[in-house]
Amino acid sequence: MYIKRCKEAFNINTDLKISDAEWKVMEILWQSSPLSSAEIINQLKDSTDWNPKTIHTLINRLVKKGVLEAKTGERYKLFIPLISSEECRKIETTSFLKKVYASSRKMFITNFIKEENWTDKEIEELRKILEEKQEK
């Protein structure tokens, strides 16, 4: 449901730009939501050196981008992701492919396979994925 609302509010086909810092906020909310800004700040305090004002700014940016919803709770605003982590990864992947590989999945995969050291097990898993894809 929340993904549908997001797609209506934000054109998913456009390039969604979420910074690395914004991504950290989204990861917190994907794990558990709704959360207040104080709860988000509390969860980020150990892994970052950001001050609360910075985190509020990141949250507000995400609301403006249409990926977070701010609901008024009993005492505080509560923030809810309007896009799943999977959908966000798809958007980021598409943007990366456009920018770095001129939208060529083949060129990306070829480069990735050649540059990585693969175990026999990983190679077999990749082979199975490709075979399943070919069967469809």
CYANA upper distance limits for C-alpha pairs under 8 A (distance plus 0.5 A):
  1 MET  CA      5 ARG  CA      6.91
  2 TYR  CA      6 CYS  CA      6.68
  2 TYR  CA     81 PRO  CA      8.10
  2 TYR  CA     82 LEU  CA      5.54
  2 TYR  CA     83 ILE  CA      7.13
  3 ILE  CA      7 LYS  CA      6.65
  3 ILE  CA     82 LEU  CA      6.15
  3 ILE  CA     83 ILE  CA      5.55
  3 ILE  CA     84 SER  CA      7.14
  4 LYS  CA      8 GLU  CA      6.84
  5 ARG  CA      9 ALA  CA      6.67
  5 ARG  CA     82 LEU  CA      7.47
  6 CYS  CA     10 PHE  CA      6.12
  6 CYS  CA     12 ILE  CA      8.47
  6 CYS  CA     66 GLY  CA      7.29
  6 CYS  CA     67 VAL  CA      7.26
  6 CYS  CA     82 LEU  CA      5.69
  6 CYS  CA     83 ILE  CA      6.64
  7 LYS  CA     11 ASN  CA      6.26
  7 LYS  CA     12 ILE  CA      6.16
  9 ALA  CA     66 GLY  CA      7.18
 10 PHE  CA     65 LYS  CA      8.20
 10 PHE  CA     66 GLY  CA      6.44
 10 PHE  CA     67 VAL  CA      8.45
 12 ILE  CA     16 LEU  CA      7.88
 12 ILE  CA     91 ILE  CA      8.05
 13 ASN  CA     91 ILE  CA      8.34
 15 ASP  CA     91 ILE  CA      7.48
 15 ASP  CA     92 GLU  CA      8.44
 15 ASP  CA     95 SER  CA      6.71
 16 LEU  CA     91 ILE  CA      7.16
 16 LEU  CA     92 GLU  CA      7.78
 16 LEU  CA     95 SER  CA      8.48
 17 LYS  CA     92 GLU  CA      8.14
 18 ILE  CA     22 GLU  CA      6.33
 18 ILE  CA     23 TRP  CA      6.69
 19 SER  CA     23 TRP  CA      6.58
 20 ASP  CA     24 LYS  CA      7.06
 21 ALA  CA     25 VAL  CA      7.30
 21 ALA  CA     58 LEU  CA      7.89
 22 GLU  CA     26 MET  CA      6.80
 22 GLU  CA     58 LEU  CA      6.26
 22 GLU  CA     59 ILE  CA      7.99
 22 GLU  CA     62 LEU  CA      7.60
 23 TRP  CA     27 GLU  CA      6.61
 24 LYS  CA     28 ILE  CA      7.01
 25 VAL  CA     29 LEU  CA      7.05
 25 VAL  CA     40 ILE  CA      7.70
 25 VAL  CA     44 LEU  CA      8.38
 25 VAL  CA     55 ILE  CA      8.46
 25 VAL  CA     58 LEU  CA      8.00
 25 VAL  CA     59 ILE  CA      7.75
 26 MET  CA     30 TRP  CA      6.49
 26 MET  CA     81 PRO  CA      7.71
 27 GLU  CA     31 GLN  CA      6.78
 27 GLU  CA     85 SER  CA      8.29
 28 ILE  CA     32 SER  CA      6.97
 28 ILE  CA     40 ILE  CA      7.39
 28 ILE  CA     43 GLN  CA      7.89
 29 LEU  CA     33 SER  CA      5.67
 29 LEU  CA     34 PRO  CA      7.54
 29 LEU  CA     35 LEU  CA      7.49
 29 LEU  CA     40 ILE  CA      8.30
 29 LEU  CA     79 PHE  CA      8.20
 29 LEU  CA     80 ILE  CA      7.28
 29 LEU  CA     81 PRO  CA      6.95
 30 TRP  CA     81 PRO  CA      7.34
 30 TRP  CA     84 SER  CA      7.69
 30 TRP  CA     85 SER  CA      7.24
 33 SER  CA     79 PHE  CA      7.48
 33 SER  CA     80 ILE  CA      6.22
 33 SER  CA     81 PRO  CA      8.11
 34 PRO  CA     78 LEU  CA      6.06
 34 PRO  CA     79 PHE  CA      5.72
 34 PRO  CA     80 ILE  CA      5.40
 35 LEU  CA     39 GLU  CA      6.39
 35 LEU  CA     40 ILE  CA      7.03
 35 LEU  CA     78 LEU  CA      5.64
 35 LEU  CA     79 PHE  CA      5.86
 35 LEU  CA     80 ILE  CA      7.58
 36 SER  CA     40 ILE  CA      6.88
 36 SER  CA     76 TYR  CA      6.89
 36 SER  CA     77 LYS  CA      6.34
 36 SER  CA     78 LEU  CA      5.03
 36 SER  CA     79 PHE  CA      6.57
 37 SER  CA     41 ILE  CA      6.54
 37 SER  CA     55 ILE  CA      8.48
 37 SER  CA     56 HIS  CA      7.42
 37 SER  CA     59 ILE  CA      8.29
 37 SER  CA     77 LYS  CA      7.94
 37 SER  CA     78 LEU  CA      7.73
 37 SER  CA     79 PHE  CA      7.97
 38 ALA  CA     42 ASN  CA      6.57
 39 GLU  CA     43 GLN  CA      6.77
 40 ILE  CA     44 LEU  CA      6.77
 41 ILE  CA     45 LYS  CA      6.48
 41 ILE  CA     52 PRO  CA      6.73
 41 ILE  CA     55 ILE  CA      7.09
 42 ASN  CA     46 ASP  CA      8.34
 43 GLN  CA     47 SER  CA      8.41
 44 LEU  CA     48 THR  CA      6.36
 44 LEU  CA     50 TRP  CA      8.44
 45 LYS  CA     49 ASP  CA      7.03
 45 LYS  CA     50 TRP  CA      7.57
 50 TRP  CA     54 THR  CA      6.60
 50 TRP  CA     55 ILE  CA      7.32
 51 ASN  CA     55 ILE  CA      7.21
 52 PRO  CA     56 HIS  CA      6.68
 53 LYS  CA     57 THR  CA      6.72
 54 THR  CA     58 LEU  CA      6.84
 55 ILE  CA     59 ILE  CA      6.69
 56 HIS  CA     60 ASN  CA      6.63
 57 THR  CA     61 ARG  CA      6.70
 58 LEU  CA     62 LEU  CA      6.83
 59 ILE  CA     63 VAL  CA      6.81
 59 ILE  CA     68 LEU  CA      8.33
 60 ASN  CA     64 LYS  CA      6.73
 61 ARG  CA     65 LYS  CA      6.65
 62 LEU  CA     66 GLY  CA      6.84
 62 LEU  CA     67 VAL  CA      6.12
 62 LEU  CA     68 LEU  CA      6.12
 63 VAL  CA     67 VAL  CA      6.45
 63 VAL  CA     68 LEU  CA      5.12
 63 VAL  CA     69 GLU  CA      6.44
 63 VAL  CA     70 ALA  CA      7.48
 64 LYS  CA     68 LEU  CA      8.47
 66 GLY  CA     82 LEU  CA      7.73
 67 VAL  CA     81 PRO  CA      6.37
 67 VAL  CA     82 LEU  CA      5.41
 67 VAL  CA     83 ILE  CA      6.21
 68 LEU  CA     79 PHE  CA      6.80
 68 LEU  CA     80 ILE  CA      6.00
 68 LEU  CA     81 PRO  CA      4.99
 68 LEU  CA     82 LEU  CA      5.74
 68 LEU  CA     83 ILE  CA      8.13
 69 GLU  CA     79 PHE  CA      6.05
 69 GLU  CA     80 ILE  CA      5.65
 69 GLU  CA     81 PRO  CA      6.78
 69 GLU  CA     82 LEU  CA      6.85
 70 ALA  CA     77 LYS  CA      6.48
 70 ALA  CA     78 LEU  CA      6.09
 70 ALA  CA     79 PHE  CA      5.23
 70 ALA  CA     80 ILE  CA      7.16
 71 LYS  CA     77 LYS  CA      5.92
 71 LYS  CA     78 LEU  CA      5.57
 71 LYS  CA     79 PHE  CA      6.79
 71 LYS  CA     80 ILE  CA      8.22
 72 THR  CA     76 TYR  CA      6.68
 72 THR  CA     77 LYS  CA      4.92
 72 THR  CA     78 LEU  CA      6.59
 73 GLY  CA     77 LYS  CA      5.87
 73 GLY  CA     78 LEU  CA      6.47
 83 ILE  CA     87 GLU  CA      6.90
 83 ILE  CA     88 CYS  CA      7.09
 84 SER  CA     88 CYS  CA      6.70
 85 SER  CA     89 ARG  CA      6.56
 86 GLU  CA     90 LYS  CA      6.81
 87 GLU  CA     91 ILE  CA      6.84
 88 CYS  CA     92 GLU  CA      6.64
 89 ARG  CA     93 THR  CA      6.39
 90 LYS  CA     94 THR  CA      6.59
 91 ILE  CA     95 SER  CA      6.67
 92 GLU  CA     96 PHE  CA      6.57
 93 THR  CA     97 LEU  CA      6.55
 94 THR  CA     98 LYS  CA      6.66
 94 THR  CA    103 SER  CA      7.82
 95 SER  CA     99 LYS  CA      6.67
 96 PHE  CA    100 VAL  CA      6.34
 96 PHE  CA    101 TYR  CA      8.06
 97 LEU  CA    101 TYR  CA      5.48
 97 LEU  CA    102 ALA  CA      6.72
 97 LEU  CA    103 SER  CA      5.20
 97 LEU  CA    104 SER  CA      7.08
 97 LEU  CA    105 ARG  CA      7.44
 97 LEU  CA    108 PHE  CA      7.83
 98 LYS  CA    102 ALA  CA      5.11
 98 LYS  CA    103 SER  CA      4.64
 98 LYS  CA    104 SER  CA      8.05
 99 LYS  CA    103 SER  CA      7.84
101 TYR  CA    105 ARG  CA      7.97
101 TYR  CA    107 MET  CA      7.08
101 TYR  CA    108 PHE  CA      6.73
104 SER  CA    108 PHE  CA      6.89
105 ARG  CA    109 ILE  CA      6.52
106 LYS  CA    110 THR  CA      6.43
107 MET  CA    111 ASN  CA      6.59
108 PHE  CA    112 PHE  CA      6.53
109 ILE  CA    113 ILE  CA      6.47
110 THR  CA    114 LYS  CA      6.64
111 ASN  CA    115 GLU  CA      6.58
112 PHE  CA    116 GLU  CA      6.71
118 TRP  CA    122 GLU  CA      6.47
118 TRP  CA    123 ILE  CA      6.79
119 THR  CA    123 ILE  CA      6.78
120 ASP  CA    124 GLU  CA      6.69
121 LYS  CA    125 GLU  CA      6.73
122 GLU  CA    126 LEU  CA      6.69
123 ILE  CA    127 ARG  CA      6.61
124 GLU  CA    128 LYS  CA      6.73
125 GLU  CA    129 ILE  CA      6.79
126 LEU  CA    130 LEU  CA      6.76
127 ARG  CA    131 GLU  CA      6.65
128 LYS  CA    132 GLU  CA      6.59
129 ILE  CA    133 LYS  CA      6.65
130 LEU  CA    134 GLN  CA      6.56
131 GLU  CA    135 GLU  CA      6.75
132 GLU  CA    136 LYS  CA      7.17
